[in-house]
Each structure stands twice: as C-alpha cells, then as structure tokens.
Amino acid sequence: MKKTRRYDIDWIRVLVFDILIFFHVGMFFNTWGWHIKNNELVDWLQFPMAFTSQWRIPILFVVSGMGTRFALSYRSGNQYIKERFERLFIPLVVGMLIIVAPQVYFERVADGDFAGSFFAFYPSYFDGIYPTGNFSWHHLWFLPYLFVFSILATPLFLALRKESNAFMSWFSNCLSYSPWSLYLFVIPLILIELTLGNSFPITRSFWGDWYALPYYFVLFLSGFVMIRSGETFFKSVLQLKWSVLIIGTLMFGLIIWWMTKEIELPVLGAIVQTINMWSWIIAIFGFAAQYLNKESAIIKSRNEAVYPYYIMHQTIIIASGFWLMDVPLPIFLKFVIMTVSTFGGSWLFFEVIKRVRVLRHLFGLKNQ
C-alpha cells in the first residue's frame, strides 16, 4: 500500500473529537455523575448525549486502527512502536503530570476536600489513585488503551498487511460479494457484550476493565482490517449508507423507548445496542466518503490541532465550570461561555506548543 491520505477519515477524527468537547461540556449540566457539576441540572440532555455515547468512543478506536494501517504502509514494526511511544506514552505521562492535576484540584476544592492554592495541592496529587486518591489520567485514558493495543497488535498487523495474507483475501472476497459482510464484526462485539458487559462495568482504569479492553480491541482491529481491504471498503460503505442510517435510527429509537419506559432486556438490549452502534459507524463512514474526501487547508490545520485539543479541553471545561457553577446565569449562557472558552483555550494551547520544538515532542505533535 502506497502512502495515501483519506481526508474523510481525517474529518471523522476531527469532528468526533469536536463532539467530545460538546459532550464533556454537557456532562457539567446533565444528571449523570461527573467530576464537577453545575448548581442546576438538565434532564433532557441525557437523550442527545446517550445518542453520541453509543458510537463516539467506538468509532475513535476504529479510526485509530485505520490510522495504524496507513502508518504501517511505510514503517517497519519497530519504527511504528517507536512512533507510538513518542505520540502516545510521552503525552500521557506529561498530561498526567501537568494537564490532569488541575482537574483533580478543582474537583477536590468544589467538594470541600481541599482548601488552598493549586501549588499547595500539587504534592498531594500523588497521594493514591483516583477516585479514592488523587493521581489520575482522567480523560487521557484513551492513550494507554491505544498504546497497549498498538504494541500487542503490531505482529498481527504486520501479517495482515502482506498481500498474500489468506484472511485478508477471504474478507475482501466477502466484502466484494456483499457489503453487508461489514456486519461480521458485530458478532464478536455481541459475544463480548453478552459475556462480559454485565459483569465488568467500564472503569477506564485499564487493569480490571475486562469488558472494555476486548471490546475496544476488536474495534481497533476492525478498523485496520476494513481499511486494509482498500477501495472495496469505501465502495461498501457508500452502497450501505442509507440502509444503515435507517437501521441505526430504528435501533436508537428502540433504545430511547426502553430508556423512557425503564425496560431492561439484557440479551436483546445488548444485541440492539451493538447493531445500533455499528450501523451509525458505517453510516458515518459512508456519508463522509461521499462528501468529505476532499483536500483543504481547513482539514490540514484541524487535523494537526485535534490532538492538542483533546489533551487540553477537559482541563479548561472543569476550570471554567468551577468558576461558573454557582453564578446565577441561564444554563444556555453558561454552556456557550464554557464551549467558547474550551475551543478558544485549546486553540491557544495548540498555537503555543506547535511553535516550540520540545513542546511538540512532549504533546505528541509530529516534527516539522
């Protein structure tokens, strides 16, 4: 595979991380538990947020698997592992030491567990593991998962990238015969959901996260396999896009109905939820391939900025929320202030680090 660029995949990555920012701002106002909450909460936010929760994180692992295929098209296994260490592990460590610590500080002050300056709090940041202690990776949990997945899957990916790989020939033939073969990935996901989903709630702590780890790993592998099939994959999602959009709409409508009626159907619910998630992912790829696979200065800039935005955004949200939580302003105005502050502050963070070579290295940007 020669080095190519799919701008639709870039756009999906950027837009999903944008949705993440809106989602985390929404967490400040909805009724779900989070690090810090507004003094007035909104019940109806759970429905649009539940919609994105179905596919937002899964599609990021799928896109990461696709990015791995592109990266390994012109790198050796050792070069790829070195690049993953530099772009995932180093930013994780730096982020935990610098970016996450203020989040825990504001949470402890808001809860009345600490009084004093951030600098007075910082030594206690290393006292135990969050939530009983303070040390945490918070929203950066995605990085250690992706780092470990990348290392573990490298030998498999090196085998799958070979032109003579039997599994890839079989999958490509299946996809050529029927684009609905993309739903083969639903089978292991449903099995994981049924066997581990109820026993191991998602913790984001890595160790002990025995449901999330295999679930996300399958999604990561699926991204590599689908993009490895080349144009056959894009032809398939283009062909399916309207059909899977209808399926996703029907499945999510059923999920919302169950939510409002407080109906619990463990087996059927797991199947419907997985089909819903996968249908929206395939629909997103289909419509993105139709409309977004175009080179532009905007996507080039946004694609470089998305990683720093991800690293920095939640700290700004929690800091701004801390100062706004008891201010007597309408919720909509608070939402706007926090959203603008987060995008603006993340943009400023990116503009600073991209100009300093050592900061580029510490926060995972490629060298210019």
Secondary structure as the mmCIF struct_conf table of DSSP 4:
data_model
#
loop_
_struct_conf.conf_type_id
_struct_conf.id
_struct_conf.beg_label_comp_id
_struct_conf.beg_label_asym_id
_struct_conf.beg_label_seq_id
_struct_conf.end_label_comp_id
_struct_conf.end_label_asym_id
_struct_conf.end_label_seq_id
HELX_RH_AL_P HELX_RH_AL_P1 TYR A 7 MET A 27
TURN_TY1_P TURN_TY1_P1 PHE A 28 PHE A 29
BEND BEND1 ASN A 30 TRP A 32
BEND BEND2 HIS A 35 ILE A 36
BEND BEND3 ASN A 39 GLU A 40
BEND BEND4 ASP A 43 ASP A 43
TURN_TY1_P TURN_TY1_P2 TRP A 44 LEU A 45
HELX_RH_AL_P HELX_RH_AL_P2 GLN A 46 ALA A 71
TURN_TY1_P TURN_TY1_P3 LEU A 72 SER A 73
BEND BEND5 TYR A 74 ARG A 75
HELX_RH_AL_P HELX_RH_AL_P3 GLY A 77 ARG A 84
HELX_RH_PI_P HELX_RH_PI_P1 PHE A 85 PHE A 89
HELX_RH_AL_P HELX_RH_AL_P4 ILE A 90 VAL A 94
HELX_RH_PI_P HELX_RH_PI_P2 GLY A 95 ILE A 99
HELX_RH_AL_P HELX_RH_AL_P5 VAL A 100 ALA A 110
TURN_TY1_P TURN_TY1_P4 ASP A 111 GLY A 112
BEND BEND6 ASP A 113 ASP A 113
BEND BEND7 GLY A 116 GLY A 116
HELX_RH_AL_P HELX_RH_AL_P6 PHE A 118 PHE A 121
HELX_RH_3T_P HELX_RH_3T_P1 TYR A 122 PHE A 126
BEND BEND8 ASP A 127 GLY A 128
STRN STRN1 ILE A 129 ILE A 129
TURN_TY1_P TURN_TY1_P5 TYR A 130 THR A 132
BEND BEND9 GLY A 133 ASN A 134
STRN STRN2 PHE A 135 PHE A 135
HELX_RH_3T_P HELX_RH_3T_P2 HIS A 138 TRP A 141
HELX_RH_AL_P HELX_RH_AL_P7 PHE A 142 LEU A 160
TURN_TY1_P TURN_TY1_P6 ARG A 161 ARG A 161
BEND BEND10 LYS A 162 LYS A 162
TURN_TY1_P TURN_TY1_P7 GLU A 163 SER A 164
HELX_RH_AL_P HELX_RH_AL_P8 ALA A 166 TYR A 177
HELX_RH_3T_P HELX_RH_3T_P3 PRO A 179 PHE A 185
HELX_RH_AL_P HELX_RH_AL_P9 VAL A 186 LEU A 196
TURN_TY1_P TURN_TY1_P8 GLY A 197 SER A 199
BEND BEND11 PHE A 200 PHE A 200
BEND BEND12 ARG A 204 PHE A 206
TURN_TY1_P TURN_TY1_P9 TRP A 207 GLY A 208
TURN_TY1_P TURN_TY1_P10 TRP A 210 TYR A 211
HELX_RH_AL_P HELX_RH_AL_P10 ALA A 212 ARG A 228
TURN_TY1_P TURN_TY1_P11 SER A 229 GLY A 230
HELX_RH_AL_P HELX_RH_AL_P11 GLU A 231 LYS A 261
TURN_TY1_P TURN_TY1_P12 GLU A 262 GLU A 262
HELX_RH_AL_P HELX_RH_AL_P12 PRO A 266 TYR A 291
TURN_TY1_P TURN_TY1_P13 LEU A 292 LEU A 292
HELX_RH_AL_P HELX_RH_AL_P13 ALA A 297 LEU A 324
TURN_TY1_P TURN_TY1_P14 MET A 325 ASP A 326
BEND BEND13 VAL A 327 VAL A 327
HELX_RH_AL_P HELX_RH_AL_P14 ILE A 331 ILE A 353
TURN_TY1_P TURN_TY1_P15 LYS A 354 ARG A 355
BEND BEND14 VAL A 356 VAL A 356
HELX_RH_AL_P HELX_RH_AL_P15 ARG A 357 LEU A 362
TURN_TY1_P TURN_TY1_P16 PHE A 363 GLY A 364
HELX_LH_PP_P HELX_LH_PP_P1 LEU A 365 ASN A 367
#
